[in-house]
Amino acid sequence: MSDVVDMDSRRRREAAPVSDFWFAQVDLRLGRIEGMLERLERQVWLFVWAALAILVIEALRALAGV
């Protein structure tokens, strides 16, 4: 059984460290993307609420007979 290797006695290699600068750049870009998506979501909701307000106003005008 010379093909069997004892895993506990083998020296384990640690993962190569990744630069903090790279993570900072990724975080910065993801933060900008998230901010842009939040602004887009606010604009979409603004348009939805404006359209609903116009619809309600027109419905009230139709019911009032103006």
MOBEL-V841431 format. One line per field, one symbol per residue. phi: phi as a letter, one per 30 degrees, with the letter a starting at -180 (. if undefined). burial: + if it has 9 or more other C-alpha atoms within 8 Angstrom, else -. A space follows every 10 residues. Layout:
BEGIN
phi: ???
burial: ???
END
This chain:
BEGIN
phi: .dddcddddd ddcddddcdd dddddddddd dddddddddd dddddddddd dddddddddd ddddid
burial: ---------- ---------- ---------- ---------- ---------- ---------- +-----
END
